[in-house]
């Protein structure tokens, strides 16, 4: 199973993140990326946030004013269904290897993308997801955090390939 990295993104903290031509993934995270709220994300177990391009595209089609990087993701990947992402999976992203650790819980900064009468959170998070049920229709749409197992360069166009899946 695999796809491609279509955007690598960083910010000085918060959302949105902006595209860069390449990045270096290391255990602390993507070089040049900062975290406005380190109590919620960042650190070795939440060093990188992965969101699928298909998720962003679907949300845009529903009318949400999004773009790649808007959800705060470091890696926007295409060709991998969010519903298949799981903790413990190891993925090669360019020269780096990341291990998915935990679902991303959407936080209040994402309310800037709410539609009248429809919060973005309701389109990317629900009680089933919160309970760890991967059959939720919004499973992993908020993204998946990962730790960096093998540091390395990552660029748009690089493969994003499943290497290992824990049982």
N, C-alpha and C positions, 0 to 999 in steps of 0.2 A: 504494500500500500504506500502510495506517495503522491506527491505533487511538487509544486515549486514555490519558492519564496518570491512574492511579487513586490513586496515593499519591506524595507528595513527602516524603522522610525525611532526617533529620540525626541526628548523635550528637556527643558530646564526644570521640569516638574509639572505634573498635571496633564490635562488634556487640552487640546489634541497633541499628538506627537507628529513630528514632521519627517518627511522622507530624507534619507541620507544615501549616498551612492554605495556605501559599504559600511560595515560595522565589525567590531571585534567583540565576540561574546566571551566573557570570562566569568568565574564564579560570582563576583559581585554584580554582574549584569552586563548589559550592552554598554560598551565604552561611550562616554558622552551623554548618557541618559541619567536624569535625576528623578527623584521621587519626592513629590510635595508632601506626601503623607506616609512616611516610612513605617508607621505603626500598622498600616494596612497592606502595603506591598513593598517590594524590594527585599533585600537580604538574600542569602544563599538559596532558600527554598522557593522564593518568588522572584528570581533574578531576571526572568524574561516572560513576557506575556504574548501568547500566540492567539490570533483570531483568524478565522477563515474568511477569505474574500467572498465566498458564497454567502456567508452570514451578512456581511456588510452590504453586498449587492441586494439581497432579499429585503433588508431593512430600508434601503434606499427606495426600492420598488414599492414599499408600504408607505412611503412619504417621509420617513425620518431624514433630517438634513445631515447625513453622514458622508464620510469619505474615508479612504484607507488612512489609518492613524487616529481617526476621531475617537475611537473607543479606548485609546491609550495603549494599543498594542505595539510591541516592538517588532514582531514579525507578522505580516499579513501573508497567509499562504493560500494557494489555490490548488484544488484537486484532492483535498482531504475533507471528508464530511465531518462536521463538528460532532455529529452523533456517535462517531467512532472513537473520539478522543477519550483516553482513560489515564488515570494516575498510574504511574509505573512504566508507561510506554517510553521507549528511548527513540528519539528521532535525530537523524543527521540533517543539519541545516547548514549547507555549505561545508566548511571544514570543521564546524563545531558539532558536538553531540549534546542534546539536551534531554532531560528526563522530566516528563510531565509530573507535577506534584499535586496540584489542587485546582479545583474550579475557581475562577475569579468571581467574587461576589460584587455585583455592581454597586457603586457608591454614588453619593449625592452629586458629584461633579458632572455626572452624565445627564443630569436633568436639563442641561442647556440644549439637549437634543430632543426633549419631549415634544410631542404633538399636542394640540389642544384636545383635552379629554383622553389622551392616551400617553401615559408615561413610557419612555423607552424601556425602563426596567421591566414592565409587564411583557414586553416582547422578547426579552433575553433572560428572564429569571422567573421561576415559579416555585411553588412548594415542593413539587416532585424533584426538581433539580436540587433544591436545598437539602432534601432528604437523601440525595445521592442516587436517584433513580434515572439511569441513562435512557429509559424509554420516554422521558419527558420530551415533548416536541420542541422545547427550547434548550435542551441539553447542550452545554458548552458554548452557547451563542454569546455569552458574556466574555468568553475566552478561557484559556487554561494557562496557569502559571507553570513554569518549569525551572529546574536548576540546571546549571551548566556542568556536564560531566567531563567534557573535553573542550577546552577553549579553542577558538578558531575564528577565522574571517567568515562573514556571511554577506552575500550580495543579492540584489534582485536577480532572478533567473536561476539561482542555485537550486538544486534539488532539495526537497523536504521529504525525507524517506524514513519510513518506519524500520527500525533496526531490530527492536526487541519489545516484546510485550509481556509484562508479568501476568501470571495466572490469576 
